[in-house]
Amino acid sequence: MAELKLFPIGLQDFSQIRRNGYYYVDKTDIVYKMTHTDRVYFLSRPRRFGKSLLISTLRDYFLGKKELFEGLAIEKLEKEWKKYPVFHLSFAGTKFTDLQTFQIYMNYKLGEFEEKYQITNKNGYEWGSRFSELLKAAYEQSGTEPVILVDEYDAPLLDTMDNPKLQLILKQEVRKLFSPLKDMGGILRFVFLTGISKFSQLSIFSELNNLKVITMKDDYAAVCGITKEELFSQMKSEIQALADKNNMTYDEACAALTQKYDGYHFTEKSPDIFNPFSLLNALSDSKLTNYWFATGTPTILTRLIKKYNMDPESFDKGFPATLEMFDAPTETATNPIPMLYQSGYLTIKNYDGYEYTLGFPNDEVRLGFVKSLMPYYATEDQIQNDSFILRITKAFRENRLEDALKEMKAFLSSIPYNAEKQDENHYKTLFYLIARLCTPYVVRTEEASAAGRSDMVVETESAVYVFEFKLDGTVEEALTQIDSKGYLIPYSVTKDKNGNDKRLVKIGVSFDAEKRTLGEWKIVEN
């Protein structure tokens, strides 16, 4: 068996990756194009998508470390390998919960640079003045133009989304830092900023000369992430290892990786792009796990869902969007769609020449999205939610439908009462979340039919269960609606893996509003 690659899990430093023999997806042809086309760039990509590694690659390139780039595309393109003074600022590793945290970080970073260029800080917390002095000193002492690389510039502002007063204070501090760059343009070789979102009132986007936003430029669509072509041409041994460990064929493993981690498109002509963090972890562990959501609670997501009262089911249908919406400043946005797109929860699924359609990129995001909403619609006890999903899923897989309904009844009864939340729409959404959370165990869930949309459909390896819930209605009314709307028709020719017809089962359920749980139910097999 071929020797498997050593993947740089959790490592975003280009120098360490290259010196220690870790696998690197070669993006240096794009780096060369970028550094020889324009001077000032901004790139937005979701978290854990390789922005820090790109910044690190640019840093070592501008430091002239030619030896690190041996064997890569840029080795044949670059002839000079000139060394520049590089100012690398990363806000990615710090949680900015107060002004003091920002001040400590900036004092430390600028202090490092001041020590290097033998400058005494006479400007205190006036970051712009200190930064200007540093840039001039670097230019004068080295005789070459400085390079500025800023990773996750918006981290302090995203960390304070729930605290507008503190966010405004930190916004002013960030503005101080970047305000002098406009007047320093003549001595700067290259400026590159990354982030998740776009905050308008920072002088970066309104004042910086010749800023090129490449977030949705076709030439740079694959600058972060791993394309389908890169995966299938460069990682065949790792895919085969995953297939062997999970009792799959090679083709089945490719399909599973695609469904789980692929699906990102950052422009209308973007190639299929995999989430690099999840993909490399999956190949390293030979497991199809939800890595991206496990790295942090998506508070932005739940905050936006609550603020705009969005129907979670609408995410499966897709959202229309225009190009102008992607460019909307975060702090003044009246629509949550751009932020959800920038954060990686939505991606471009289609473009018809005028209108974009945005939707979930893959199953990992869909499942993480649904799971993150359960504490809001059910109970805040995540362990209780997870235990319930495991029990009800097992009951479905073993065709113990009565037990599944009993589990659901007990779970709904345990949810604390909240008069503002618990209307018919609240419970409809909760049923949707429960159905979606069965997905990784039960095969798939679908709700749509030509005639309408059932409340919940769960498809296992051997059966299809169609549910209709009636709030203070009757079981018979629910069953009649399943028949009259033809909810079972799309599944009438569904086969199991042996080619046999799957069992088609309709379930009418009445919901007791007073007791806030399931009342009666009736199970009818077609």
N, C-alpha and C positions, 0 to 999 in steps of 0.2 A: 504493500500500500504506500502511496506517495506520502512524503513527510508533510504534515499539516503546518499551516502558517501560524506564526506567533502574532496574535492580534494585540494591538495597544489598547486594551480595555482601560478606560478611565484616564488614558494618557493623551494629552493634547500638546505636548512639546515636540516640535519637529526634530530638534537636535537629538533628543533622547531616543525618539523612534528610529532615526537613521543610524545612530551610533550603536544601538543595542539590537539591531536586526529585526525590529518589528515590521510588520507588513504596512506598507503605505500605498494608498490609492493615488496614483500620480496625477496631480492637478497642476503641475508646474507649467504646462503649456498655456493654461489659462492665466496663471500668475504672470508669465512673461507678457502676454497680450495686454493684461491690465496695466502693468507697470510701464508699458511703452505706448500707451494710447492716451490716457488722461492722467491728471495729477491728484484730483480730489474725489474720493468715492464714498458712497454709503451703501451698505448691503444689509438687508433685513432677512433673517432666517429664524425658524423656531429654535428653542433651546435644544441643547444636545445634538446639534446638527453639523458640527464641525467648524463653527466660526472661529473658535479659539485656535484650532489647529491651522486654519488658514492664516490667521494673524501671525502665528508663530513661524509659519513658512515664509511669509513676507519679511518678518524680522531677520531671519537668518540669511535670506537672500540679500537684503540691503546691508547686512553686516559683512557681505562678501565671502561667506563661508562656502566656497566652491566645493570643497571636499564632501559636504553633506548632500550635494545634488548629483553626484556621480551616478550615471546610469539612468537618470531621469530625463524627461523631455527637454527641460530647460538647459541641460548641459550642452546641447547642440545649438541652442538658440542664442545664448548669452556669450558675448565675446570679451566683455570688459571686466566683469566681477569687481566693480568699484565698491569701496566701503563707505558707508554714510553713517552719521550720528543718528541713532534710532531712539525715539522716545515712545516706549511701549507702556500703555496704561490699560489695565484690565479691571473692570468693576464686577466681573463675573463671580468671584469667590467670596464676596462680602455681602452680608445682609444689612441693608441701610435702614435701620429702625429709628434713627435720631440724627440730629445735626452733628453731634460730637463724633459719631462713627465716621461720617464723611470727612470731617476735619482731620481726624487721626489718620485716615487712609491717605488723604491728599498730602498731609505734612510728611508722611513716611515716603511716599513715592517721589514727590518733588525734592524732598531732602536727599534722597539717593542721587538724583541727578545733580543737585547743587554741590554735593560732595565731589562727584566725578569732575565737574567743571570748575571747582574751587570758587564757588559763589557763596557769599554770606546772605542768608535770608533777611532782608530789611523790610519786607512787605507783608509779613504775617499771614493772614488768611486771604489776602488778595491774590487769588490763584492766577488770574490773568496776567498781572504784573510779573509775578514770579516765573510763569511759563514763558512770557515774552523775553525776559532777561536770559533764561536758559537757552532758548532757541537762538538768540543772537550770539551768545557765548559759544555755543556749539558750532555755529556757522563760522565765526571768527577764528576759533581755535583749530578747527579741522580743515577749513577752506572748502568744505563741501556742504551742500544743502541738507538740512535735517529732514528726517522722516518721522511722521507721527502716526502711530497705530493705536487705535482705541477699541478695546473689546467690550461689548455690552454697555455702551455709553448710557443706555436708558435704565439700567438696573436700579439706581437710586429712586427713579420715578415710578417704576413698576412696583417696587417694594412698598411704596407709600400711597398706592391707589385708594386705600381705605381711609387715608388721612390727608384730605385736601390741603389743610393748613401746613402740615409738614412737607407735603409734596411741593407746595409753592416755594417754601424756603429752600429746599434742595434744588428746585429748578433754577432759582437765582444763583445758587452756588455753581451748578453745572454751567450756567450761562457765563459766569465770571471766567471759568476755565477756558472756554472756547471762543470768547468774544475777541481776543486779539488775533485769531488766526486769519481773519479777513485782511488785516493790514500787513501780515507777515507773509502773504502769498508769494511775494517775489523771491524769498530765500528758501522756500520749502520745496523739496524734491517730490514728496509724495505724502498724501494724507488719506488714511483709510479708517472708516468708522463702521462698526457693526452694532447691531441691536435687534430687538424683536419688533419694536414699534417705532412710530414716528411722532415725536413731540415737537410742535411747531415753534413754540415761543422760546427758543434756545439760541437764536442767532446762527445756529449751524445751517439750518435749511433755508433761512431767509437771507442771510448775509454772506455766507461763504462763497467766494468767487468760484464759478465753474464747477460747482458740486455736481457730480454725476451719480444719480441714483440707479444702481444696476440690479435692484431687487427683482424687476420683471423684464430684464433684458435677455433675449434668447441666447446671446453669446455667453452669458454667465449663469445660465439656468442650472448647470451641473457643477458649479464651482464648489459647492458643499453637498455632501450626501454621496451615495453610491448608485450609479445608474444600473439598470438591468443588464446592459451589455457588459459593464465592468464586473458585475457579480458572476454572470454565467460564463464569462470567458476566463476569469482569473481565479475563481474559487471553487472549481469543480470537485477537488478532493475533499474540501470542507463540507460541501453540500452532500457528497456521498457518505461522509462520516455521520452527518446528521440523519440521513436516510436510514443507514444501518442501525443506528441506535434507537430509532423510533419505528422500526419495522415498516419502512416505506420503500417504495422504489425511488430511483433518482428523480424521475419526472414528478412523482407525488411530492417529494421534498421541495422541488422548485416551485410547484403550485402552492404549497403551504407557506413557503417564505414570501411569495408574492402576495398572497391574500392577507398575510399577517402584517407585513412591514413595507410593502411597496405602495405605489399610488400617489406619491407627491408630484405635483406639477406646478412650477413657479412662473411659467409663462405659457402663452397659448401654444407654443411649439416646443415646450419642454419635453425632454425624454422622461420615461418613467424613472422616478428616483426613490430609492429605499431610504428609510430612516437609518443612518449609519450606526448610531448608538445601539439600537435594538438588533439590527442585522448582525453586527460583529459579535455582540454578546451571545446571540442565538447560535452562531456558527462556532464560537469558542466553547460554549457549554453543550452544544448539540441538543438544545431544548428550544421549543417554541413557546417562550414565555413573554409576558407583557413587561418589557424592561423600561420603556420610555415613561409610562405613568408611574412606575414604581420608584422613580428617582425624585418625586416630589408631588405634593398635593396641588392640583391645578386650581388654585384659588381664583385666578383670573376668570376661568371658565364658569365656576359656580356663581361668582359675583355678577357676571354679565347675564347669565340665565335669569337670576333673581331680579336684577335691575330692570331688564327689558321684558320680563314675564314671557319668555320664549317657550314655545311648546317643544319639548324634546323630540317628539315624533317628526317635527318638520325637518330635522336634520337628515332624516332618511330620504326625504323627498328632494332635498337640494334647495339652495338659495340662489336667486338671480342677483347678479352684481355687474356694475359697470366699472370701467377702468378708473373713473374718478373716485369711486368708493375706496379703492385700495390705497389711495394717496391721502385719505382723510386724516387730519391730525388726531391723535389719540384722545387728548384732553378735551377736544371740542366735538367729538363724534357723537352723533345722535343715533347711530346705527351700530350694533355690536359686531356685525359681520366682518369688517376689516380687521378688527382686533383678533377675532377667532381665527381668521385666515393667517394673520401674521404669527400667531402663537402656535400654529400647526394643527389645530383641531379641525380646520376645513382646508380644502385644497381645490385647485381648478379641476373640474371633471369634464367640462366641455366649454367650447367657445364657438359661437356661430358668426363671428365677424363683427358683432356689436356687443352682445350680452354674454357674460360668463355665467356658468353654473357652478356653484361651490357645493362640496359635500365632504363626507368623511373620506380620508385617504385610504384607510384600511381597517381591518378588524381590530387591531390593537388599539387604535384611537377610539373606535366605536365602543369597545368594551370598557375602556378606561373612562370614557365620557359618561357612560351609563352608570358605572359603579360610583363615580364621584358625585352623582346626583342623588343616589339612594339615601344618604344621611339627611338630605333636605326633605325628601318626600316620605321617608319611612322613619327610622330611628337613627340617632347620631352614633349609636353603638355599632361600629363597623364590623366587629366580630360577630355580633348577633345577626347582622345583615348577611354576612358571608356564610355563616352556618346555615341559615335558612335557605340560601340559594343552593348550597351543596345538597341539602336534604331533599328539596323539591326536585332538583335536577336528577338525583339518583332515582327518585320515585318515577319520574317521566321515563328515564332510560329503561327501567325495569317494568314499564307499563303498569305501574301501580297508581292508577289515576285517582282512585278514592283517597289514597294516602297523600297524593300531591295536593288535592283540594283541602284536605284536613290541615296539612302544613300551612297552606296559604291562609286558611281561616284563623289558625292560631297566631300566625305572624301579624296579620292585620289587626287582630284584637290587642296585640302588645304595643301597637304604635300609640304614643301619647296623644291625647286629644288636643287639637288646635283648630278652633272654630274658623279661623281665617283661611286655613289651608284646605280643610277636608270637605270640599264640594265634589260634585260629580267629576269635574275635569281633573281634580287632584287624584282621585282614585283611578281614573282612566290612564293617567300618566304613570301611576305606580304599577298598574298591570303591564303597561308597555315596558317599563324598566325591568320588571321581573322576567318577562319573556326574553328580552334582549340579553340578560345576564345568564340565561340558560345556554346561550349560543355556543361557547367553547366546549360544552359537554354534550349538547344535544344535537349537534350538526348545524342547524340554522333556524332562523325564525323569519317569517314573512307575514305581512298583514294585508297586502293589497289584492284585490280581485277586480275584474272588469266592472262589476256592479257596485262595488263599494269597498269598505274597509272594516274588517272584523276587529273586535277588541284585542284579540290575542290569538296567535297561531304558534304552536310549538311542533316542530317536526323532529322526530327521532329517527333512528336507523330503520325502524319497522312500522312506524305509525305517524299519522298526522292528526293533531288535536286542534280543533277550532273552537274557541271560546267566545261566548257573547254574554256580557254582564249587563244586568238591568238594575239600576238604582231604584229600589222600592217598586220594581216591576215583578212580573212573574217569570218562572222558568219556561213556561210554554211560549210566552211572548219572545223570549230570547231564542228558543229553538226555531220558532217560525221565521224570525229575521234571518237566521243562518240559511234556511231553505229559500226564502223569497229573494235574498240578495245573491244567492249562489256562491257563498263563501267557500264551499268545498270543491267547486268545479275545477279551479286551477290545479288541484291535487289528485284529480280522478284517474290520472294515468301515471302517478308517481310510483316508482319501483324501488325495492330495496336492493342491496348489493348482489343478491342472488337472482334478480330479475323478477321477483314476485311482487304483486300489487301490495302496496302498503295499506294497513288498516286506516280507514277514514272514520274519525270519531268527532261527533259534535257534542258540545257541552253547554247547556243553558244554565246560567247562574243568576240567582237573585242576590242583590246586595242590600243588607239591612242598614239603613242610614243611622237609625237610633243606636244600634250596637256597634256601628262602624266596622263591620266585618261581613264575611259571606253569610248568606242565609241558607236557602235551599239550593240544590243543584240536581240536574238530571243528565245522565250520560247516555247517548244514543249512538250505536255503531251502525254505519251505513252498510 
